[in-house]
Every structure is written in C-alpha cells, then in structure tokens.
C-alpha cells in the first residue's frame, strides 16, 4: 500500500525548494503547481483508458485504427492531444527555441512556459467546462525550474492512487503554501473513506446530484465511479451540480471532474454562497444531495437566509445582531429542502449537531417526525486529514420503504477503523462494505448481504467457516514470524537484510488475507446469513417514539449502548516490540531536530 502522506511530503519538499529559488510568491506559485499535478494525473488516466480502448481494437491492413478524441468521449474520459501529454512535455529539448515548435495559433514558442501554456489551452479546447479554468501563467517560471517541476511530479505513485488525489494533494499544498488561502473557516478536505461510505449508502443511480459545498469535487468523483461500476455511463445517467464560494476550490473541482471524464455545472464566487443563494434553482428538485459543509459557521446574516428560503422547519436561533450564531441547522434544512419526493441525502456534520438544544432541537424534532431521517452514523477522531475532530454522517430518504418509515438506524462506528498512522484513521474497503451491509439488512436487502458473504468466500478462496479461517491463518502467521526470526538469525551477515525483506513480503501477504478473514468473521458473528439484529455498542433500530423519549437526540451512542470489552487478540510481546521500534524512531527524529536547531543557532552566532 502506497503511503500517500510520504508521497505528499516528498512532492512538497522538492517543489518548495524550487519556490524558494524563484521570485514568485506562494499565491503565484500555488495554482500553476497544482496545474502540473493535474496534467500528470490526467496523463495517467489517459494512458489507462487508452489501454482499454486498444483492447480488441479493429485493424486495417494489419495496422490498428488510430485512436481519436471520440473514443475517449465514449469512455467518459478526457482526451489529451499529443502536445498536452505529460511525457511529451517531459522529453522536450533543453533549448525550446531549437525545436521550432508552434502553438495552437501557429505562433513560434521559445520557452517551456509557452509550451505548457499551450498544453493547457489544448486541453481546454477538449472540455467546455474547463475553458478559462486551467492555469496559464507558466511563462512566469524559468525553463530550468519548470523542467524540474515536471520531473518532480512524474511520480509513478500517482498512477495507482484512486479517488480525489488531486483534492488531497491540493489541500496539503495549500496548507503548506499559504495560510491566507487555506483560511481556517471550517472548510477541509473530505477523506475518501467517508465519501465512499456516503456514496455506498445513498447509492446514486440516475438523476440530479447536488453538492452545495463541493470543494474539490470528491463527492462527484466517487459517485461517478459508483455509477460507472454498475455498467452505466455516469455522464448519461447523472447531472452534477455544485456550488463553491471559493474560486480556487471551484477551479480544482472542474479540473478534478475533467480528469475523471465527468461533466457538471459548478458555480463559484459570492453568488454561489449557499447560505444566501440557491444558485441552480434546485429546491425540491434533487434526487441526491451529498456534502461536507463547513461546520459551526457563525455570523451568517439571518435576513438574507430568510429571503433565500429553503427553510422548511424555520430559522435556527438568531442573535441580537440578526445573525445565525451556528449555521449547522441552516445546512441541514437546506439539504432536506433540495430533495424531491423520493430523494436521498448524505452529508458530514459536526457531532454536536445531533444533540444541540434551543431552536436546533425544535428543527430536529420536526425533521424526525417527517419519517425521512434514514440513518445516523458516528465517526471518531482522526478521520480528517488536517483536523482531529469527530463527526457524524446523516442520511435522509424521502422514499423509505413502509416497514421502516417510522424508524431510524443508529450506528456507532467510532471504534471501527484502520489506523494509518498516529494522527490518521480510515476505513478499509472491507470495513466500508461491512458498514454498508448493516444498512442493507435494515432496508431488507438480504440478497445484497448474501452477495457480500460470497465475495468474502471468493476473496479467501475457501468455504470454511470464517472463524475457523481466522484461527488457521493466525496460526500460520505466528509460525511464519517464528520461521522469519530463525531464518534471519541463521543467515550470513550480508544476507540478513535480504532474508528479512523476503520474509516481510510473505508476512504482509498473509496478514492481508488474515485481515479479510477477520472482517468477514466480524460481520458473520453479528448477522449470520442475513438477519438484522441490534448489536450492543454498534447498531440500534429506533422508532420515532423511542427518539422522542430521548429528547429528540440523534446521537447514535444514546441508543446503541456500550459493547462489552473483548480480548483484542493482540500479542503483548509483539506489540511491545512495535512500540519500542516506534519509540527509537521518534527518538532519532528528535535528535536530528535538536542537531538542526543547534546548527541554526551556531550560524546565527548564538
């Protein structure tokens, strides 16, 4: 598995060295650098789709028919003319003027900056939604710096990371580049695992999808992937609309969508401020709403909100300055109001909103009484990339089946995740499938649950009971670790490292299979062959009457209770060894840091 954080760090360190050597400010440098990341990622996807097109390609006279832009359009992918392909730019001669290149308008180009600007213009010609969006200020860079940036971003890791990678790297760079651009107003990148959970539960198929706080477009990307995976062309089946107040983010969203072959209407600027404007006139018209809005925003003008309507349950609390002091319930009301009579919504919200009092509670009561609150999921700390705060996922469904019309599914998933590192958690693909399985059982979709059990059996290559497979694989892993230790100890000194690396690969492969078996067993132990049950500490199906008894709280923990403490199965000696290694690593980092400080002080004469 690729360490995305390591990749980001390496890209940043290299790019920032060049920024320091240029005469450009962080703001001037930021978007052009992101444009190069866009070019690299676009090229990666272009080559992937090109391989698909070439499979079974008809030939004439023994030669394959040439690929055209229309072939990519059929695949909902962005076509790149030769002069806009990353490899072409990467392999240009140092002296551009000697190559006698001309741009799309027939003018001679004498610098690499002109060539990259031309590449951006050629791409805009392929995509109407990109016109005027891509950066074209590359003549501000020297040829040497621009060539080095192209080399830095020619990283093969970008070929293998799916989802909203541009958005992720974009946020990382913004936070590094310019704090005044990435101002802390509650806006932050939505991690892929949360977006995928929302998409999996909403299950977009066809119709209108709106994200009124769309940021870099992650909701659109995952929805497009979800629809395409069913064999339906996402652009034909879906209409994507977005609102985004920050122009930078809207540009990135359009770039991101274009790379993934998606088209949409994205509005930005003050007239796209969702608090005050329904920029697409979509109230009551959306099949799907997905969003990660800024949390706990204050100083929102109450009168402007009231005139903009979309408040079916009335205004939240307004202070003496005629401002909404916390806009969470503005967002919640807006999301509900956008839905049509069968619409579904899924969004991220501050944990405090599930139990807030005053006008919020009155709005929440009215909302619950509609019968359209579908599911509530608690998410723990360290899921966001730059924030450690917990949150909740809210789901509305105006087309709920009659048997669950007066019920809400509560899931407390705060303790169900995979640790990426000390400050970041996520849900693995199998964990996402398990969360979705609970929702499917609640909806009575037993066939989809059964299909997941079969998927587990296929992945494990065995029909044995999952608990039995966990035991067998655990024993194998224990034996393999013992074998590794002996093999490394008995190996000659020059062969020890090579021996360890070979065994590490075997251990990683076995661990991966064991992890799948554990997730399968986690699910099967709770729901067997497919019968929904309330599980203490995990999930609870509550009626509207029960919610009323809890004071209209929508906090999952208030319903699911606390699970009994179980043996986590962690080998104490093994875990202590891991902790010791981590401690030594941190100690080494600390020593390096102190040496660096000491050297800096010496250079300052202190």
PyMOL commands that set and color helices and strands:
alter all, ss='L'
color gray80, all
select helices_A, chain A and resi 4-20+26-54+69-74+82-84+86-90+96-99+112-126+128-130+138-140+143-152+156-159+165-177+192-202+218-229+234-237+247-259+270-272+302-308+328-338+351-354+359-369+402-404+429-442+446-460+466-490+493-527+544-549+557-560+572-603
alter helices_A, ss='H'
color red, helices_A
select strands_A, chain A and resi 59-60+63-64+101-102+108-109+207-211+238-244+264-268+286-292+300-301+323-324+339-350+373-379+391-397+407-412+418-421+424-426+539-543
alter strands_A, ss='S'
color yellow, strands_A
deselect
rebuild
show_as cartoon
